[in-house]
Amino acid sequence: MTSNLLTYVNTSLGCAAPMEVPAGNRLATRSVGEPIRRDRDTSVGARWEPAEEIQQGGRGLPTGEDAERLAARLAWIFADQSANATAEQRKSVRRWQGRDRFYQQVQHAARDDPTASDEARLVADDLASLAAPLTQSIVVWRGIRSVGVTFGVSLAELHTLAGKTFAIDQFFATSVDRRVAEKEFTEPAPAPALYRVEVEAGTEAVWIPPLGVAEEARQMELLLLPGLEARILAIDESDTPPIVGMEVSDG
């Protein structure tokens, strides 16, 4: 693995083409010791159990909350978001979900790529304007089809990523259901892994199911905005596929 290059991920739950990022770019790997945690106000509507009360797996990293329970929790947290969404914003969510890979254009817009279409810029703006902060920390999942393409390392070298910090300058789609991230976005795959993502309270997000295509609600997608700061906490190689434990917060 080169020290000055992080081949980073795409957008929709691990589906799109990767992007190579040179040294000096704000997506490049930062110093390992750089802190990422902050004190955040989590008092708004805080009546759910804290995210630390999650199911512990038999070994390795915790497995996260039951998906249906967490989905119900997010529906409550984002009730105002879904109730106040405009028709245009809902249309943009459905466009983001499209099977024509239009989300790749939206990612170009998120990175202010001059090749992005006007429609993609409009969708990116609508998604950003929809976002609301999480009132508590949660755990979500995301599939990685190839650790070689995503990180530039082999499966045997995956453990070397622990402690790395970096920024994410595009939309970051996740699922509250590990089964969705694993079965739909790592099978089949050449060298798969799973992100287990700890999302800090205060991080802005869009809860997609009540806003988008009904048939896609089963993906239980939580969409995080560009501008995240991320740190890889640990690699659990005892699981199959291996799990990359990561924490994210607003930059």
C-alpha positions in Angstrom: 0.0 0.0 0.0 1.4 3.4 -0.9 1.5 5.9 1.9 0.3 8.9 -0.2 -2.7 7.4 -2.0 -6.1 6.2 -0.8 -8.3 4.7 -3.5 -11.6 5.7 -2.0 -15.2 4.5 -2.4 -18.1 5.4 -4.6 -21.6 6.1 -3.5 -24.7 4.0 -3.5 -24.0 1.2 -0.9 -20.8 0.2 -2.6 -21.9 0.0 -6.3 -20.1 2.7 -8.3 -16.6 3.0 -9.7 -13.8 4.0 -7.3 -11.8 7.2 -7.4 -8.1 7.5 -7.0 -7.0 10.4 -4.8 -3.4 11.8 -4.9 -1.5 13.1 -2.0 -2.5 16.6 -1.0 -6.1 16.1 -1.9 -8.5 16.5 1.1 -9.5 12.8 0.6 -6.0 11.6 1.1 -4.9 9.7 4.3 -4.2 12.0 7.2 -1.9 11.5 10.2 -2.9 8.5 12.3 -3.0 10.4 15.5 -5.3 13.2 14.4 -8.4 13.3 16.7 -11.9 13.0 15.2 -14.3 12.9 18.2 -16.0 16.0 19.4 -18.4 16.9 22.1 -21.9 17.2 20.6 -25.3 18.2 21.9 -27.5 15.1 21.8 -30.3 16.4 23.9 -32.8 17.0 21.2 -35.5 14.3 21.5 -33.2 12.1 23.4 -35.5 9.4 24.7 -34.1 6.4 23.0 -31.5 4.1 24.6 -27.9 5.2 23.8 -26.2 3.6 20.9 -23.6 2.0 23.2 -26.3 -0.5 24.2 -25.8 -2.7 21.1 -25.8 -6.4 20.7 -22.4 -7.9 21.3 -21.2 -10.6 18.9 -19.6 -13.7 20.1 -16.2 -12.4 18.9 -14.7 -9.3 17.3 -16.6 -6.1 16.9 -20.2 -5.6 18.1 -22.9 -6.5 15.5 -25.1 -3.4 16.0 -28.7 -2.9 16.8 -31.5 -5.0 15.4 -32.2 -3.5 12.0 -36.0 -3.2 12.4 -35.6 -1.6 15.8 -33.0 0.9 14.5 -35.2 1.7 11.4 -38.1 2.5 13.7 -35.8 4.7 15.8 -34.6 6.6 12.7 -38.2 7.0 11.5 -38.9 8.7 14.8 -35.7 10.9 14.7 -36.4 12.0 11.1 -40.2 12.4 11.4 -40.0 16.1 10.7 -37.7 15.5 7.8 -40.1 13.2 6.0 -43.2 15.3 6.9 -41.7 18.5 5.6 -40.0 17.2 2.4 -41.2 19.0 -0.7 -42.3 17.2 -3.8 -39.1 18.3 -5.6 -37.0 16.9 -2.8 -38.8 13.6 -2.9 -38.3 13.5 -6.6 -34.6 14.0 -6.1 -34.4 11.1 -3.6 -36.1 8.8 -6.2 -33.6 10.1 -8.8 -30.8 9.2 -6.5 -32.2 5.7 -6.1 -32.5 5.2 -9.9 -31.2 2.0 -11.4 -29.6 3.9 -14.3 -26.5 4.8 -12.1 -27.5 8.5 -12.1 -26.0 8.6 -8.6 -22.6 8.6 -10.2 -23.5 12.0 -11.7 -24.7 13.2 -8.3 -21.3 12.3 -6.8 -19.6 14.4 -9.5 -21.8 17.3 -8.5 -21.0 16.7 -4.8 -17.3 17.0 -5.7 -18.0 20.1 -7.8 -16.8 18.3 -10.9 -17.4 20.5 -13.9 -18.6 17.5 -15.9 -21.6 17.1 -13.6 -25.0 17.8 -15.2 -27.3 20.6 -14.1 -29.8 17.9 -13.1 -27.2 16.2 -10.9 -26.4 19.4 -9.2 -30.0 20.0 -8.5 -30.4 16.6 -7.0 -27.3 17.0 -4.9 -28.6 20.4 -3.6 -32.0 18.8 -2.7 -30.4 16.0 -0.8 -28.2 18.4 1.1 -31.1 20.6 2.0 -33.2 17.6 3.2 -30.5 16.5 5.7 -31.1 16.8 9.4 -28.8 16.0 12.4 -28.9 12.7 14.2 -29.8 13.3 17.8 -27.9 10.2 19.0 -25.0 8.1 17.8 -25.9 5.0 15.8 -24.2 2.0 14.0 -24.8 1.4 10.3 -23.3 -0.8 7.6 -21.9 -0.5 4.1 -20.6 -3.2 1.6 -17.1 -3.1 0.1 -16.9 -5.2 -3.1 -13.1 -5.1 -3.3 -10.7 -4.0 -0.6 -8.0 -3.8 -3.3 -10.0 -1.3 -5.3 -11.2 0.6 -2.3 -8.1 0.7 -0.2 -5.3 -0.4 -2.4 -4.4 -3.3 -0.2 -5.0 -7.1 -0.2 -7.2 -8.9 2.3 -4.1 -10.1 4.1 -3.0 -6.4 4.5 -6.3 -5.1 5.6 -5.2 -4.9 9.2 -2.7 -2.2 8.3 -5.5 0.3 7.8 -6.4 0.5 11.5 -5.9 4.1 12.8 -6.0 5.8 9.4 -8.0 9.0 9.1 -9.4 10.6 6.0 -12.1 12.9 4.7 -15.1 11.9 2.5 -16.1 14.6 0.0 -19.1 12.8 -1.6 -22.4 11.3 -0.4 -21.9 8.1 1.7 -24.8 5.6 1.5 -25.2 3.1 4.3 -27.8 0.6 5.5 -29.1 -0.1 9.0 -29.4 -3.7 8.0 -26.1 -5.7 7.9 -27.8 -8.3 5.8 -28.6 -5.8 3.0 -25.0 -4.5 3.0 -23.6 -8.0 2.9 -25.8 -9.9 0.6 -26.7 -7.2 -2.0 -23.4 -5.4 -2.1 -20.6 -8.0 -1.4 -22.0 -11.1 -3.1 -20.5 -11.9 -5.5 -17.4 -9.9 -5.0 -13.7 -10.5 -5.6 -12.4 -9.4 -2.2 -15.3 -8.2 -0.1 -15.5 -6.6 3.3 -18.0 -4.7 5.4 -17.9 -1.3 6.9 -19.4 -1.1 10.4 -19.9 2.6 10.7 -20.3 4.4 14.0 -22.1 7.7 13.1 -21.7 10.3 15.8 -24.6 12.3 17.1 -24.9 15.6 15.3 -24.0 14.2 11.9 -26.4 15.3 9.2 -28.2 12.6 7.2 -31.2 11.7 5.1 -33.4 8.8 6.1 -34.4 7.5 2.6 -37.2 4.9 3.1 -40.1 7.3 3.7 -39.0 9.7 1.0 -38.1 7.4 -1.9 -39.3 4.5 -4.0 -41.4 2.1 -1.9 -39.8 -1.0 -3.5 -36.4 0.2 -2.3 -37.4 0.8 1.3 -36.1 -2.7 2.3 -32.6 -1.3 1.8 -33.1 0.8 4.9 -30.7 3.4 3.5 -29.3 6.2 5.6 -27.5 8.7 3.4 -24.7 10.8 4.9 -23.6 14.0 3.4 -20.2 15.0 1.8 -17.7 16.5 4.2 -17.4 13.6 6.7 -14.3 13.0 8.7 -13.6 9.3 9.1 -11.3 7.1 11.1 -10.8 3.4 10.9 -10.9 2.0 14.4 -10.2 -1.7 14.0 -10.3 -4.6 11.6 -12.2 -7.8 12.6 -10.7 -10.6 10.5 -12.5 -13.3 12.5 -15.7 -12.6 10.6 -16.6 -13.4 7.0 -16.4 -11.1 5.2 -13.9 -9.1 7.4 -15.3 -6.0 9.1 -13.7 -2.6 8.9 -14.8 -0.7 12.0 -15.0 3.0 11.3 -16.3 6.1 12.9 -17.6 9.2 11.1 -18.7 12.7 12.0 -19.3 16.0 10.3 -16.1 17.7 9.3 
